[in-house]
Amino acid sequence: MLSYQHHYHAGNPADVHKHAGLAWVLDYLTQKDKPLSYIETHAGRGLYDLGDAAALKTGEAAQGIGRLEARFAVAHPYLLRLKETRLAQGAQAYPGSPLIAAQSLRAMDSLHLAELHPGENAHLRRNLAGYDVKIRQQDGFEMAQEICPPTPRRGLLLVDPSYEVKTEYESIPRHLTQIARKWNVGILMLWYPILTSGTHEGMLTHLGAAFPEALRHEVRFAPVRAGHRMVGSGLFVVNAPYGLEAELARVTEVFAARG
């Protein structure tokens, strides 16, 4: 259950999809002079080195951020977070979603992160040591249930599991439904992989029934290496903010462009 290590996969096409959407939503929310809460259930270590042996072994970043970065507008919030990370940490540094959130939020905002893996949790604490953040070594859904509705009530929950436990596909609709009952104004953003096996499809059927007005966005891409079963990336967003659908349509163009 605790074997997944994202540093092998950091900066891959799914990260680009997820982080571009996340950075845009956080930029949108922080344009209003009202505080917000950010909650993340599966935080990882928050900062990655794309030049280390683990990242180079898989080559996934080359197929993701290495191939797609130049297709984004230079002022896109995602690229601004990348630039900030590289200036502080070096040219091969890549921000995970907790660091993107920490860079985006203001002093008035609240940041809550859960990471159950002890080693990843220790990395997370070191990598976000300079930010005002509450970090727990706890099941992320348990944390979300405990603090929702958060203070401030305005805000965003990101759910980004590894899906290494197959029962997650069955339990996630229940978790999100319970959280939405407690926090009906919160933006709930779920990332999921698109797999050749179709394992994700049953989960999406249940989510669609529970949240018929939610925004669902998917991008497709070639497997990052031979035998890889992930051929796309999806975002399922409850209470999607105005403009996100149009923004994600532009992200589709980023993935579809040639060259």
Residue pairs with C-beta under 8 A, 6 or more apart in sequence:
1 164
1 165
2 116
2 117
2 118
3 164
4 117
4 162
4 164
5 54
5 120
6 44
6 45
6 48
6 96
6 120
6 162
7 45
7 48
7 49
7 52
7 54
7 55
8 54
8 55
8 57
8 58
8 60
9 15
9 58
9 60
10 48
10 50
10 55
10 60
10 61
10 94
10 96
11 48
11 50
11 55
11 60
11 61
11 64
11 65
11 66
11 94
12 58
12 60
12 61
12 63
12 64
12 224
13 60
13 63
13 64
13 67
13 68
13 219
13 221
13 224
13 233
13 255
14 64
14 191
14 193
14 230
14 233
15 64
15 65
15 94
16 64
16 65
16 68
16 69
16 78
16 254
17 219
17 233
17 235
17 251
17 255
18 97
18 160
18 191
18 233
18 235
19 78
19 81
19 95
19 97
19 100
20 72
20 76
20 78
20 251
20 254
21 189
21 217
21 235
21 237
21 244
21 247
21 248
21 251
22 97
22 100
22 101
22 158
22 189
23 76
23 77
23 78
23 80
23 81
23 100
23 104
24 76
24 77
24 78
24 244
24 247
25 156
25 187
25 189
25 241
25 244
26 38
26 77
26 100
26 101
26 104
26 105
26 156
27 77
27 104
28 241
28 243
28 244
29 36
29 154
29 155
29 156
29 187
29 241
30 36
30 104
30 105
30 106
30 109
34 152
34 154
35 106
35 108
35 109
35 110
35 152
35 154
36 105
36 109
36 110
36 152
36 154
36 155
36 156
37 109
37 110
37 111
37 112
37 150
37 151
37 152
37 153
37 154
37 155
37 156
37 186
38 101
38 105
38 109
38 110
38 111
38 112
38 155
38 156
38 157
38 158
39 112
39 113
39 143
39 144
39 147
39 148
39 150
39 155
39 156
39 157
39 158
40 97
40 98
40 101
40 112
40 113
40 114
40 140
40 157
40 158
40 160
41 114
41 140
41 141
41 143
41 144
41 157
41 158
41 159
41 160
41 161
42 114
42 115
42 116
42 140
42 159
42 160
42 161
42 162
43 96
43 97
43 98
43 113
43 114
43 115
43 120
43 124
43 135
43 140
44 96
44 97
44 98
44 115
44 120
44 124
44 160
45 96
45 115
45 120
45 123
45 124
45 127
46 95
46 96
46 97
46 98
46 99
46 102
46 113
46 123
46 124
46 127
46 128
47 85
47 89
47 93
47 94
47 95
47 96
47 99
47 123
47 127
48 55
48 93
48 94
48 95
48 96
49 55
49 90
49 92
49 93
49 94
50 61
50 65
50 92
50 93
50 94
51 92
52 92
55 61
58 224
58 225
59 224
59 225
60 224
60 225
61 94
63 221
63 222
63 224
64 224
65 82
65 94
68 254
68 255
69 79
69 82
71 253
71 254
71 257
72 78
72 79
72 254
73 79
77 104
78 100
81 95
81 99
81 100
81 103
81 104
82 94
82 95
84 95
84 103
85 93
85 94
85 95
85 99
85 103
86 93
95 103
97 158
97 160
98 111
98 113
98 124
98 127
98 128
98 133
99 127
99 128
101 111
101 158
102 111
102 128
102 131
102 133
105 111
107 132
109 152
109 155
110 134
110 150
110 151
110 152
110 155
111 131
111 132
111 133
111 134
112 133
112 134
112 136
112 143
112 147
112 150
113 124
113 128
113 133
113 134
113 135
113 136
114 135
114 136
114 137
114 138
114 139
114 140
114 142
114 143
114 144
115 121
115 124
115 135
115 136
115 137
115 140
116 137
116 138
116 139
116 140
118 137
121 135
121 137
124 135
125 135
128 135
136 143
140 159
140 161
141 171
141 175
141 179
144 157
144 175
144 179
145 175
145 178
145 179
145 182
148 157
148 179
148 182
148 183
148 186
149 182
149 183
149 185
149 186
150 183
150 186
153 183
153 185
153 186
154 185
155 186
155 187
156 186
156 187
156 188
156 189
157 179
157 183
157 186
157 187
157 188
157 189
158 189
158 191
159 172
159 175
159 176
159 188
159 189
159 190
159 191
160 190
160 191
161 168
161 172
163 169
163 192
163 193
163 199
166 199
169 199
169 200
169 202
169 203
170 202
170 203
172 190
172 203
172 207
173 203
173 206
173 207
173 210
176 188
176 190
176 207
176 210
176 211
176 238
177 210
179 186
179 188
180 186
180 188
180 210
180 211
180 238
185 239
186 238
186 239
187 237
187 238
187 239
187 240
187 241
188 237
188 238
188 239
189 235
189 236
189 237
189 238
190 207
190 235
190 236
190 237
191 233
191 234
191 235
192 200
192 203
192 204
192 233
192 234
192 235
192 236
193 200
193 230
193 232
193 233
193 234
194 200
194 218
194 220
194 230
194 231
194 232
194 233
194 234
195 229
195 230
195 231
196 229
196 230
196 231
197 229
200 234
204 216
204 234
204 236
207 214
207 236
208 214
208 216
211 236
211 238
214 236
214 237
214 238
214 240
215 235
215 236
215 237
215 240
215 244
215 245
215 248
216 234
216 235
216 236
216 237
217 234
217 235
217 237
217 245
217 248
217 251
217 252
218 232
218 233
218 234
218 235
219 232
219 233
219 251
219 252
219 255
220 231
220 232
220 255
221 231
221 232
221 233
221 255
222 231
223 229
223 230
223 231
224 230
235 248
237 244
